[in-house]
Amino acid sequence: MVHVEYPAFVAEFIATFALVFIGAGSILMDGSTGGKLGLGGIALAHGLALLVMIYAIGHVSG
């Protein structure tokens, strides 16, 4: 029988959802402001989303 760790699965799902949601949101925000956010702002949004997810649920998923 296969042992499935549901908390790790849910944590990975939440982290992936947040990264994609924030990443896509920053790209859409850049487009709606006429490019004022820029590539640095988009990269910063992705990086901060990743940082927050690592600190928030890194201990669960490993």
For each residue, the residues with C-beta under 8 A, 3 or more apart:
1:
2:
3:
4: 9
5: 8 9
6: 9 10
7: 10 11 60
8: 5 11 12 60 61 62
9: 4 5 6 12 13
10: 6 7 13 14
11: 7 8 14 15 57 60 61
12: 8 9 15 16 61
13: 9 10 16 17
14: 10 11 17 18 53 57
15: 11 12 18 19 53 56 57 61
16: 12 13 19 20
17: 13 14 20 21
18: 14 15 21 22 49 52 53
19: 15 16 22 23 46 49 50 53
20: 16 17 23 24
21: 17 18 24 25
22: 18 19 25 26 45 46 48 49
23: 19 20 26 27 42 45 46 49
24: 20 21 27 28
25: 21 22 28 29 45
26: 22 23 29 30 37 41 42 45 46
27: 23 24 30 31 42
28: 24 25 31 32
29: 25 26 32 33 37
30: 26 27 33 35 36 37 38 41 42
31: 27 28 35
32: 28 29
33: 29 30 36 37
34:
35: 30 31 38
36: 30 33
37: 26 29 30 33 41 42
38: 30 35 41 42
39: 42 43
40: 43 44
41: 26 30 37 38 44 45
42: 23 26 27 30 37 38 39 45 46
43: 39 40 46 47
44: 40 41 47 48
45: 22 23 25 26 41 42 48 49
46: 19 22 23 26 42 43 49 50
47: 43 44 50 51
48: 22 44 45 51 52
49: 18 19 22 23 45 46 52 53
50: 19 46 47 53 54
51: 47 48 54 55
52: 18 48 49 55 56
53: 14 15 18 19 49 50 56 57 58
54: 50 51 57 58
55: 51 52 58
56: 15 52 53
57: 11 14 15 53 54 60 61
58: 53 54 55 61 62
59: 62
60: 7 8 11 57
61: 8 11 12 15 57 58
62: 8 58 59
